[in-house]
């Protein structure tokens, strides 16, 4: 299931929010050096499984994938199909705003160190994905703050390595605090390409960062006003 087929979240028009921060954000916001992305997007706030993972169909392409952990213990899954020697670059950042989340991830796949040696949690996630190996990403406890076009971002670090063998690799993202919820951005890839799609995607990403947390519940539909012709009126 590719990104376009996953239940990709269409944020309520971010363009209605942009005047408050300036239209220059569309061309100027860079999430970080690791997140300067050709394909910014926002994913639905629901947990997934390895079989429902967002597929990064070109893992070398730089992206900014905005998403959220909306329930304690939730895990978001992403998948990359790689050849031996392909670069693996995975950055983690978050908006320095309401709803920011310190998130981390586990990379699981073939040819990686034995997941059991990483820990019980790693072994459980690797088993769920059906692969033997795992590498735990360790986020910076004192993340650097970067400001771009007036928006602040917290950079938790980047994992860089090469795929040890051909196969599918999964990225399981979850909150550092087991009870934590909020917004994060996963930033895979290094090859930057820019085009028209980036404008709409960046608008969605900016709107996603500016939305309140926890998300505002939709108001129930109002009942129609009673007609003056109704009985008893």
C-alpha positions in Angstrom: 0.0 0.0 0.0 1.7 3.2 -1.2 1.4 6.6 0.4 -1.3 7.6 -2.1 -3.4 4.5 -1.1 -2.9 4.8 2.6 -5.6 6.8 4.4 -3.5 10.0 3.8 -5.0 12.8 5.8 -6.3 15.8 3.9 -5.8 18.5 6.5 -8.6 21.1 6.7 -7.3 23.6 4.2 -4.0 24.9 5.6 -4.3 27.7 3.2 -6.8 29.4 5.4 -4.1 29.4 8.1 -1.3 30.7 6.0 -2.1 34.4 6.1 -1.2 34.4 9.8 2.3 33.2 9.1 2.8 34.6 5.7 2.6 33.0 2.2 6.4 33.0 2.2 6.2 29.8 4.3 5.3 27.9 1.2 8.6 28.5 -0.4 10.7 29.2 2.6 9.9 26.6 5.3 12.6 23.9 5.6 11.9 21.5 8.3 15.6 20.9 8.9 18.6 20.0 6.9 17.4 16.4 7.1 13.8 17.3 6.3 14.2 19.7 3.4 11.8 17.6 1.4 10.5 17.2 -2.1 7.4 15.5 -0.9 6.0 16.9 2.4 2.8 15.3 3.5 0.6 14.5 6.4 -0.6 11.0 7.5 -3.8 10.0 9.2 -3.7 9.8 13.0 -4.4 6.1 13.3 -2.1 3.2 14.3 -0.9 0.8 11.7 0.7 -2.6 11.4 3.5 -3.8 9.2 1.0 -5.0 6.6 -0.6 -1.5 6.6 2.7 0.4 6.6 3.2 3.5 4.5 5.5 2.4 1.7 8.3 4.8 0.8 8.4 3.8 -2.9 11.7 5.8 -3.4 13.6 5.6 -0.1 16.4 7.8 -1.4 14.0 10.7 -2.0 14.0 13.4 0.7 10.6 13.7 2.4 8.9 15.2 5.4 6.2 12.9 6.7 4.1 14.7 9.3 2.1 12.3 11.5 0.9 12.0 15.0 0.7 9.5 17.9 -2.8 10.0 19.1 -3.0 7.1 21.6 -0.6 6.0 24.3 1.4 3.0 23.0 0.6 3.6 19.3 3.1 2.5 16.7 3.3 4.0 13.2 4.9 1.7 10.6 6.7 2.7 7.4 8.4 0.3 4.8 11.3 0.6 2.5 12.3 -2.0 -0.1 16.1 -1.8 -0.5 19.0 -3.4 -2.2 22.3 -4.1 -0.4 24.3 -0.9 -0.2 21.4 1.4 -0.6 21.6 4.4 1.8 19.3 4.5 4.8 18.8 8.0 6.1 16.0 8.5 8.7 15.7 11.8 10.6 13.3 12.6 13.4 12.0 16.1 14.2 9.0 17.8 15.8 7.4 21.2 15.7 8.4 23.5 18.5 4.8 24.2 19.2 1.7 22.9 21.0 1.5 19.1 20.5 5.1 18.5 19.8 6.2 14.9 20.6 9.6 13.4 21.4 9.4 10.4 19.2 11.8 7.6 18.4 11.9 4.6 16.1 13.1 1.1 15.6 14.5 0.0 12.2 13.8 -3.6 11.6 14.9 -5.8 8.7 17.2 -8.5 7.4 20.9 -8.4 8.0 20.6 -6.1 11.1 21.8 -7.1 14.6 19.7 -9.7 16.3 16.6 -8.0 17.6 16.6 -10.0 20.8 19.9 -8.4 21.7 18.4 -5.0 21.4 15.6 -5.7 23.9 12.2 -7.4 24.3 10.3 -4.5 22.7 12.6 -4.6 19.7 12.2 -8.4 19.4 8.4 -8.0 19.6 8.3 -5.5 16.8 10.7 -7.4 14.6 8.6 -10.5 15.1 5.5 -8.6 14.1 7.3 -7.5 10.9 8.6 -11.0 10.3 12.3 -10.1 10.2 15.2 -11.0 12.5 17.2 -7.8 13.0 16.7 -4.4 14.6 18.5 -1.1 15.3 17.2 1.3 17.9 17.4 5.0 17.1 18.3 7.1 20.2 16.9 10.6 20.0 19.0 13.5 21.3 17.7 14.3 24.8 18.6 18.0 24.2 17.4 18.5 20.6 18.7 21.5 18.7 16.1 24.1 17.8 16.0 25.4 14.3 13.9 28.3 13.0 12.8 28.5 9.4 10.5 31.3 8.2 9.3 32.0 11.7 8.5 28.3 12.6 10.6 26.4 15.2 11.6 22.8 14.9 13.3 20.4 17.3 15.9 18.1 15.6 16.2 14.8 17.5 18.9 13.4 15.2 19.4 11.2 12.1 20.2 7.6 11.6 22.6 7.0 8.6 23.7 3.7 7.3 23.6 1.3 4.3 21.3 -1.6 3.8 23.3 -4.7 4.6 21.3 -6.9 2.2 18.4 -6.9 -0.2 15.0 -6.9 1.4 12.2 -5.0 3.1 13.0 -2.8 6.1 10.4 -1.3 8.4 10.5 1.8 10.5 8.4 1.6 13.7 7.8 5.1 15.2 6.5 5.5 18.7 6.7 8.0 21.6 9.7 8.2 23.9 7.3 8.5 26.8 5.0 5.4 26.7 2.1 7.6 27.6 3.0 10.4 25.2 0.9 11.7 22.3 1.5 14.4 19.8 3.0 15.4 16.4 6.2 14.3 14.8 7.9 14.4 11.4 9.8 11.4 10.0 12.4 12.6 7.4 13.7 9.8 5.2 16.0 10.1 2.2 18.7 12.5 1.0 18.0 13.2 -2.7 16.2 16.5 -3.0 13.9 17.3 -5.9 11.4 20.1 -5.9 8.3 20.6 -8.0 4.7 21.9 -7.9 3.6 19.0 -5.6 5.8 20.4 -2.8 3.7 23.6 -2.5 0.4 21.9 -1.6 2.2 19.4 0.5 4.0 22.1 2.4 0.8 23.9 3.0 -0.7 20.8 4.5 2.4 20.3 6.7 2.3 23.9 8.0 -1.4 23.6 8.7 -0.8 20.4 10.5 1.8 22.1 12.8 -0.5 25.0 13.5 -3.5 22.9 14.5 -4.4 22.7 18.2 -3.5 19.7 20.3 -5.3 17.6 21.2 -7.3 17.8 18.0 -10.5 19.7 18.3 -13.5 17.4 18.1 -15.9 18.2 15.3 -19.1 19.9 16.5 -22.2 17.7 16.2 -24.6 18.7 13.4 -27.1 21.3 14.6 -30.8 20.3 14.7 -33.0 22.2 12.2 -35.0 25.0 13.7 -38.6 24.1 14.2 -40.9 25.4 11.5 -43.6 27.9 12.4 -46.0 25.6 10.7 -45.3 22.7 13.0 -48.1 21.4 15.2 -48.3 23.0 18.6 -46.6 26.2 17.5 
